Amino acid sequence: METKAYTGHNFYDSYSEYVEDNPLYQVEYRVFRDIINDYFKYLRDELIENGKEVKLPCRMGTIQIVKHKPKEYTGKSLRIDYAESKKAGKIIYHLNEHSNFYKYRIYWNKQNMITPNKTKYQLVMTRDNKRHLAQIIKNHIRDYREL
């Protein structure tokens, strides 16, 4: 059976198997969860707040927030603004005028990654992180690297 997403319990089970011979590193799930939550918050702050490129451990690549201008302003590269489309009675697209027509996304560079089937993995930001990034962009708090 194929796993769609990994959770903290999956990480903990794997970690427990890895350190089972060493009692010094054995911790309860609660402690393990707090540690990985702190690490993920650190990653979020480095990416969104500081705009840095983060190098992932174990040669898992790098991640960063990048911006780019669409090649064309059609339905292929723009998202539909459903609220405005409903009002107008026709399809209206988000043009991102507030960000000078740039689109932003998280970019996971897997070029030096040594994991097999690396194209099968994807990284999806949580809804809170997406909203936080949107607020930073709309309020012009910081800018990100252009891809």
GUZADO-308934 format. One line per field, with one value per atom (N, C-alpha, C, O): x, y, z; residue number from 1. Coordinates in nm, 3 decimals. Layout:
GUZADO-308934
px	(X:...)
py	(Y:...)
pz	(Z:...)
nr	(NUM:...)
END
This chain:
GUZADO-308934
px	(0.085:0.000:0.089:0.189:0.052:0.130:0.085:-0.035:0.180:0.149:0.142:0.234:0.034:0.017:0.091:0.151:0.088:0.154:0.212:0.159:0.321:0.383:0.349:0.343:0.326:0.289:0.399:0.497:0.380:0.475:0.489:0.597:0.381:0.388:0.479:0.553:0.474:0.564:0.710:0.797:0.737:0.872:0.917:1.030:0.828:0.862:0.890:0.986:0.807:0.830:0.966:1.039:0.998:1.127:1.242:1.343:1.227:1.331:1.350:1.463:1.240:1.246:1.321:1.401:1.297:1.369:1.518:1.603:1.548:1.686:1.768:1.886:1.706:1.780:1.748:1.781:1.685:1.641:1.756:1.734:1.878:1.992:2.058:2.143:2.022:2.085:1.984:1.908:1.980:1.879:1.894:1.799:2.011:2.033:1.942:1.900:1.911:1.832:1.686:1.611:1.643:1.503:1.421:1.451:1.318:1.230:1.085:1.055:0.996:0.853:0.808:0.875:0.693:0.640:0.618:0.645:0.567:0.538:0.663:0.658:0.774:0.901:0.949:0.993:0.941:0.982:0.898:0.952:0.768:0.678:0.716:0.719:0.746:0.786:0.915:0.929:1.008:1.135:1.112:1.164:1.035:1.015:0.928:0.946:0.834:0.754:0.842:0.825:0.936:1.029:1.116:1.142:1.160:1.243:1.164:1.215:1.039:0.958:0.927:0.920:0.910:0.890:1.016:1.009:1.132:1.258:1.268:1.304:1.235:1.237:1.142:1.176:1.022:0.923:0.976:0.964:1.036:1.088:1.203:1.211:1.291:1.402:1.350:1.402:1.249:1.195:1.111:1.139:1.009:0.910:0.955:0.953:0.996:1.033:1.165:1.175:1.265:1.399:1.431:1.532:1.348:1.368:1.494:1.552:1.538:1.661:1.635:1.523:1.740:1.738:1.781:1.886:1.703:1.731:1.784:1.721:1.899:1.958:1.904:1.925:1.835:1.777:1.883:1.977:1.868:1.966:1.960:1.864:2.065:2.074:2.067:2.012:2.122:2.124:1.985:1.967:1.889:1.751:1.720:1.604:1.823:1.803:1.791:1.823:1.744:1.723:1.582:1.523:1.530:1.398:1.407:1.485:1.326:1.321:1.192:1.127:1.158:1.044:1.099:1.196:1.037:1.081:0.963:0.847:0.996:0.892:0.926:1.043:0.824:0.844:0.724:0.613:0.749:0.639:0.592:0.673:0.460:0.409:0.453:0.467:0.475:0.515:0.401:0.423:0.280:0.162:0.052:0.049:-0.037:-0.146:-0.275:-0.368:-0.278:-0.394:-0.432:-0.370:-0.534:-0.580:-0.477:-0.487:-0.377:-0.274:-0.183:-0.135:-0.158:-0.062:-0.122:-0.052:-0.250:-0.313:-0.423:-0.482:-0.450:-0.555:-0.685:-0.683:-0.796:-0.928:-0.964:-0.945:-1.015:-1.068:-1.218:-1.298:-1.255:-1.392:-1.493:-1.604:-1.458:-1.551:-1.582:-1.698:-1.479:-1.500:-1.567:-1.647:-1.534:-1.596:-1.746:-1.824:-1.785:-1.928:-2.002:-2.113:-1.939:-2.001:-2.014:-2.117:-1.908:-1.905:-1.978:-2.015:-1.999:-2.065:-1.973:-2.020:-1.846:-1.747:-1.618:-1.604:-1.527:-1.404:-1.310:-1.275:-1.271:-1.175:-1.055:-1.073:-0.934:-0.813:-0.745:-0.757:-0.674:-0.589:-0.467:-0.395:-0.444:-0.328:-0.212:-0.102:-0.235:-0.132:-0.075:0.046:-0.164:-0.120:-0.053:0.035:-0.094:-0.037:0.111:0.184:0.156:0.295:0.368:0.463:0.322:0.382:0.378:0.471:0.267:0.237:0.323:0.324:0.394:0.475:0.389:0.294:0.424:0.365:0.472:0.590:0.432:0.526:0.493:0.377:0.598:0.578:0.699:0.804:0.682:0.794:0.863:0.797:0.995:1.072:1.165:1.250:1.149:1.234:1.331:1.292:1.457:1.561:1.613:1.678:1.586:1.624:1.744:1.772:1.816:1.924:2.032:2.076:2.076:2.181:2.126:2.200:1.999:1.934:1.969:1.969:1.998:2.041:1.931:1.957:1.811:1.700:1.648:1.632:1.621:1.562:1.419:1.349:1.377:1.241:1.212:1.101:1.310:1.294:1.184:1.132:1.147:1.040:0.903:0.807:0.893:0.766:0.733:0.619:0.831:0.810:0.770:0.817:0.683:0.645:0.629:0.605:0.643:0.633:0.518:0.517:0.420:0.303:0.300:0.300:0.295:0.288:0.151:0.051:0.146:0.017:-0.061:-0.005:-0.190:-0.276:-0.232:-0.230:-0.196:-0.150:-0.024:-0.012:0.069:0.193:0.168:0.231:0.076:0.041:-0.021:0.012:-0.110:-0.175:-0.074:-0.080:0.018:0.121:0.211:0.243:0.249:0.329:0.253:0.310:0.124:0.041:0.036:0.042:0.025:0.022:0.156:0.157:0.264:0.396:0.411:0.465:0.364:0.374:0.282:0.323:0.158:0.062:0.102:0.076:0.165:0.207:0.348:0.401:0.409:0.543:0.645:0.730:0.637:0.729:0.865:0.968:0.866:0.993:0.973:0.860:1.083:1.078:1.162:1.249:1.136:1.203:1.278:1.258:1.365:1.450:1.367:1.269:1.407:1.337:1.399:1.521:1.313:1.360:1.362:1.399)
py	(-0.119:0.000:0.125:0.130:0.222:0.344:0.447:0.472:0.507:0.609:0.744:0.781:0.817:0.947:1.055:1.144:1.049:1.151:1.087:0.989:1.143:1.094:1.189:1.310:1.133:1.211:1.200:1.129:1.272:1.266:1.125:1.087:1.048:0.910:0.824:0.740:0.847:0.774:0.809:0.721:0.939:0.982:0.918:0.870:0.918:0.864:0.714:0.666:0.640:0.496:0.467:0.380:0.541:0.523:0.559:0.488:0.670:0.713:0.610:0.578:0.559:0.459:0.335:0.280:0.289:0.173:0.204:0.118:0.327:0.367:0.372:0.337:0.417:0.435:0.328:0.347:0.219:0.121:0.063:0.021:0.059:0.005:0.106:0.070:0.233:0.339:0.407:0.492:0.372:0.428:0.579:0.645:0.633:0.777:0.860:0.970:0.808:0.883:0.841:0.893:0.751:0.709:0.812:0.843:0.865:0.965:0.927:0.848:0.984:0.961:1.034:1.124:0.992:1.054:1.205:1.284:1.243:1.383:1.470:1.578:1.423:1.498:1.503:1.608:1.391:1.384:1.481:1.554:1.484:1.573:1.719:1.798:1.755:1.893:1.931:2.044:1.838:1.865:1.888:1.984:1.800:1.819:1.941:2.007:1.972:2.094:2.218:2.312:2.221:2.334:2.344:2.454:2.231:2.231:2.283:2.362:2.238:2.284:2.433:2.502:2.485:2.629:2.706:2.813:2.650:2.712:2.718:2.822:2.608:2.606:2.710:2.782:2.717:2.815:2.958:3.039:2.989:3.123:3.156:3.267:3.059:3.082:3.105:3.191:3.029:3.042:3.168:3.250:3.181:3.288:3.420:3.523:3.419:3.543:3.600:3.720:3.515:3.561:3.547:3.602:3.475:3.461:3.385:3.410:3.295:3.222:3.091:3.039:3.040:2.906:2.810:2.831:2.706:2.612:2.482:2.421:2.441:2.313:2.206:2.212:2.107:2.000:1.897:1.876:1.832:1.732:1.607:1.585:1.526:1.397:1.410:1.324:1.519:1.544:1.533:1.471:1.596:1.596:1.719:1.745:1.797:1.912:2.041:2.046:2.145:2.276:2.324:2.286:2.408:2.468:2.618:2.666:2.691:2.836:2.888:2.817:3.010:3.078:3.155:3.229:3.138:3.207:3.278:3.245:3.374:3.445:3.436:3.420:3.445:3.448:3.513:3.509:3.572:3.628:3.522:3.454:3.508:3.409:3.443:3.561:3.340:3.361:3.422:3.504:3.382:3.435:3.455:3.387:3.546:3.575:3.512:3.581:3.377:3.301:3.204:3.202:3.125:3.027:2.920:2.853:2.902:2.803:2.842:2.756:2.972:3.014:3.097:3.130:3.132:3.213:3.135:3.043:3.172:3.109:3.190:3.311:3.120:3.184:3.252:3.196:3.375:3.447:3.416:3.481:3.317:3.267:3.371:3.377:3.451:3.552:3.656:3.688:3.708:3.808:3.747:3.813:3.623:3.555:3.539:3.556:3.507:3.490:3.623:3.627:3.733:3.866:3.909:3.962:3.886:3.933:3.840:3.882:3.715:3.621:3.565:3.500:3.589:3.534:3.505:3.548:3.433:3.395:3.515:3.579:3.543:3.648:3.580:3.493:3.620:3.560:3.653:3.775:3.594:3.672:3.717:3.633:3.846:3.898:3.932:3.960:3.930:3.960:4.101:4.121:4.197:4.335:4.390:4.475:4.340:4.386:4.349:4.412:4.247:4.203:4.227:4.156:4.327:4.361:4.242:4.219:4.168:4.056:3.931:3.841:3.925:3.807:3.702:3.734:3.575:3.463:3.407:3.405:3.362:3.310:3.165:3.124:3.087:2.947:2.897:2.961:2.781:2.717:2.630:2.558:2.637:2.564:2.467:2.508:2.339:2.235:2.191:2.123:2.228:2.191:2.053:2.037:1.954:1.816:1.772:1.653:1.867:1.836:1.747:1.651:1.777:1.698:1.595:1.541:1.568:1.472:1.330:1.298:1.243:1.107:1.003:0.883:1.046:0.955:0.899:0.973:0.769:0.714:0.766:0.796:0.775:0.822:0.961:0.987:1.049:1.181:1.264:1.357:1.234:1.309:1.275:1.349:1.166:1.125:1.202:1.199:1.272:1.345:1.488:1.550:1.541:1.680:1.741:1.671:1.871:1.944:2.042:2.126:2.032:2.119:2.200:2.144:2.332:2.418:2.404:2.377:2.422:2.419:2.545:2.645:2.539:2.654:2.779:2.888:2.762:2.876:2.938:3.060:2.854:2.906:2.977:3.078:2.924:2.990:3.127:3.224:3.133:3.260:3.361:3.480:3.311:3.398:3.455:3.574:3.371:3.416:3.520:3.620:3.496:3.591:3.727:3.830:3.729:3.855:3.930:4.052:3.858:3.921:3.982:4.092:3.912:3.962:4.083:4.183:4.074:4.183:4.309:4.421:4.293:4.408:4.455:4.544:4.395:4.432:4.431:4.520:4.332:4.320:4.272:4.319:4.178:4.125:4.081:4.059:4.069:4.019:3.893:3.870:3.813:3.684:3.678:3.762:3.580:3.561:3.526:3.452:3.580:3.549:3.425:3.410:3.336:3.211:3.226:3.132)
pz	(0.000:0.000:0.000:0.071:-0.079:-0.093:0.010:0.026:0.080:0.178:0.108:0.035:0.130:0.067:0.144:0.083:0.277:0.358:0.483:0.535:0.530:0.651:0.765:0.747:0.883:1.000:1.104:1.086:1.214:1.324:1.380:1.423:1.380:1.429:1.341:1.391:1.208:1.118:1.148:1.152:1.168:1.201:1.333:1.345:1.431:1.563:1.555:1.615:1.483:1.470:1.406:1.452:1.302:1.236:1.329:1.336:1.401:1.495:1.606:1.643:1.660:1.768:1.724:1.801:1.602:1.550:1.535:1.560:1.494:1.470:1.599:1.599:1.710:1.836:1.940:2.057:1.903:2.001:2.083:2.197:2.028:2.101:2.192:2.274:2.181:2.259:2.351:2.305:2.480:2.571:2.593:2.635:2.565:2.582:2.492:2.530:2.373:2.275:2.270:2.187:2.353:2.355:2.431:2.547:2.367:2.427:2.401:2.311:2.480:2.461:2.334:2.284:2.284:2.162:2.183:2.094:2.301:2.330:2.316:2.256:2.371:2.363:2.219:2.171:2.150:2.009:1.927:1.843:1.949:1.876:1.900:1.806:2.025:2.056:1.983:1.935:1.976:1.907:1.758:1.702:1.693:1.549:1.520:1.417:1.610:1.591:1.599:1.521:1.694:1.704:1.579:1.529:1.528:1.408:1.288:1.209:1.273:1.161:1.172:1.071:1.295:1.314:1.275:1.215:1.310:1.271:1.118:1.063:1.050:0.904:0.846:0.752:0.902:0.855:0.869:0.777:0.984:1.006:0.910:0.858:0.887:0.795:0.653:0.581:0.613:0.477:0.459:0.372:0.541:0.520:0.580:0.513:0.705:0.773:0.722:0.698:0.706:0.671:0.523:0.477:0.448:0.304:0.267:0.161:0.351:0.327:0.253:0.252:0.192:0.134:0.244:0.306:0.269:0.377:0.318:0.231:0.366:0.324:0.417:0.538:0.361:0.441:0.477:0.402:0.593:0.634:0.546:0.473:0.556:0.486:0.334:0.266:0.284:0.138:0.075:-0.030:0.141:0.090:0.005:-0.027:-0.031:-0.117:-0.039:0.080:-0.107:-0.045:-0.076:-0.177:0.013:-0.011:0.011:0.093:-0.065:-0.052:-0.115:-0.191:-0.082:-0.144:-0.264:-0.250:-0.380:-0.501:-0.566:-0.541:-0.650:-0.727:-0.874:-0.912:-0.958:-1.102:-1.168:-1.115:-1.283:-1.361:-1.460:-1.522:-1.474:-1.570:-1.713:-1.748:-1.794:-1.933:-2.013:-2.102:-1.979:-2.047:-1.944:-1.841:-1.971:-1.878:-1.929:-1.970:-1.926:-1.970:-1.859:-1.752:-1.885:-1.788:-1.757:-1.654:-1.843:-1.818:-1.702:-1.629:-1.686:-1.585:-1.472:-1.377:-1.480:-1.377:-1.305:-1.362:-1.182:-1.104:-1.119:-1.138:-1.110:-1.123:-0.992:-0.884:-1.002:-0.887:-0.883:-0.951:-0.803:-0.805:-0.756:-0.808:-0.657:-0.605:-0.713:-0.737:-0.779:-0.884:-1.007:-1.073:-1.038:-1.153:-1.132:-1.225:-1.008:-0.979:-0.993:-1.045:-0.946:-0.957:-1.103:-1.144:-1.181:-1.319:-1.416:-1.525:-1.377:-1.465:-1.574:-1.668:-1.561:-1.655:-1.577:-1.462:-1.638:-1.567:-1.554:-1.653:-1.431:-1.399:-1.332:-1.247:-1.370:-1.315:-1.215:-1.225:-1.120:-1.030:-1.110:-1.164:-1.117:-1.191:-1.098:-1.145:-0.968:-0.869:-0.887:-0.882:-0.909:-0.926:-0.800:-0.809:-0.685:-0.557:-0.544:-0.467:-0.620:-0.612:-0.745:-0.778:-0.820:-0.948:-1.046:-1.122:-1.041:-1.130:-1.106:-1.190:-0.995:-0.962:-0.893:-0.820:-0.917:-0.846:-0.753:-0.788:-0.635:-0.536:-0.505:-0.508:-0.476:-0.440:-0.362:-0.360:-0.300:-0.235:-0.340:-0.415:-0.344:-0.444:-0.373:-0.293:-0.402:-0.345:-0.452:-0.548:-0.437:-0.532:-0.495:-0.391:-0.578:-0.550:-0.633:-0.644:-0.690:-0.783:-0.720:-0.784:-0.598:-0.533:-0.436:-0.353:-0.445:-0.356:-0.397:-0.516:-0.300:-0.332:-0.310:-0.325:-0.276:-0.254:-0.385:-0.482:-0.391:-0.514:-0.533:-0.436:-0.656:-0.691:-0.634:-0.588:-0.638:-0.577:-0.643:-0.580:-0.765:-0.830:-0.772:-0.794:-0.699:-0.640:-0.512:-0.466:-0.456:-0.332:-0.361:-0.457:-0.277:-0.290:-0.151:-0.053:-0.145:-0.020:-0.034:-0.124:0.055:0.051:0.180:0.290:0.166:0.283:0.349:0.281:0.479:0.548:0.514:0.469:0.536:0.507:0.584:0.528:0.713:0.793:0.733:0.726:0.690:0.632:0.500:0.470:0.419:0.293:0.319:0.252:0.417:0.451:0.506:0.475:0.589:0.647:0.535:0.536:0.441:0.328:0.246:0.203:0.224:0.149:0.218:0.151:0.350:0.424:0.411:0.395:0.418:0.403:0.264:0.250:0.162:0.025:0.005:-0.054:0.052:0.033:0.108:0.062:0.225:0.305:0.270:0.335:0.167:0.121:0.235:0.243:0.322:0.435:0.387:0.435:0.294:0.243:0.099:0.055:0.027:-0.110:-0.116:-0.032:-0.215:-0.229:-0.360:-0.449:-0.372:-0.488:-0.612:-0.603:-0.726:-0.851:-0.914:-0.919:-0.960:-1.022:-1.171:-1.242)
nr	(1:1:1:1:2:2:2:2:3:3:3:3:4:4:4:4:5:5:5:5:6:6:6:6:7:7:7:7:8:8:8:8:9:9:9:9:10:10:10:10:11:11:11:11:12:12:12:12:13:13:13:13:14:14:14:14:15:15:15:15:16:16:16:16:17:17:17:17:18:18:18:18:19:19:19:19:20:20:20:20:21:21:21:21:22:22:22:22:23:23:23:23:24:24:24:24:25:25:25:25:26:26:26:26:27:27:27:27:28:28:28:28:29:29:29:29:30:30:30:30:31:31:31:31:32:32:32:32:33:33:33:33:34:34:34:34:35:35:35:35:36:36:36:36:37:37:37:37:38:38:38:38:39:39:39:39:40:40:40:40:41:41:41:41:42:42:42:42:43:43:43:43:44:44:44:44:45:45:45:45:46:46:46:46:47:47:47:47:48:48:48:48:49:49:49:49:50:50:50:50:51:51:51:51:52:52:52:52:53:53:53:53:54:54:54:54:55:55:55:55:56:56:56:56:57:57:57:57:58:58:58:58:59:59:59:59:60:60:60:60:61:61:61:61:62:62:62:62:63:63:63:63:64:64:64:64:65:65:65:65:66:66:66:66:67:67:67:67:68:68:68:68:69:69:69:69:70:70:70:70:71:71:71:71:72:72:72:72:73:73:73:73:74:74:74:74:75:75:75:75:76:76:76:76:77:77:77:77:78:78:78:78:79:79:79:79:80:80:80:80:81:81:81:81:82:82:82:82:83:83:83:83:84:84:84:84:85:85:85:85:86:86:86:86:87:87:87:87:88:88:88:88:89:89:89:89:90:90:90:90:91:91:91:91:92:92:92:92:93:93:93:93:94:94:94:94:95:95:95:95:96:96:96:96:97:97:97:97:98:98:98:98:99:99:99:99:100:100:100:100:101:101:101:101:102:102:102:102:103:103:103:103:104:104:104:104:105:105:105:105:106:106:106:106:107:107:107:107:108:108:108:108:109:109:109:109:110:110:110:110:111:111:111:111:112:112:112:112:113:113:113:113:114:114:114:114:115:115:115:115:116:116:116:116:117:117:117:117:118:118:118:118:119:119:119:119:120:120:120:120:121:121:121:121:122:122:122:122:123:123:123:123:124:124:124:124:125:125:125:125:126:126:126:126:127:127:127:127:128:128:128:128:129:129:129:129:130:130:130:130:131:131:131:131:132:132:132:132:133:133:133:133:134:134:134:134:135:135:135:135:136:136:136:136:137:137:137:137:138:138:138:138:139:139:139:139:140:140:140:140:141:141:141:141:142:142:142:142:143:143:143:143:144:144:144:144:145:145:145:145:146:146:146:146:147:147:147:147)
END
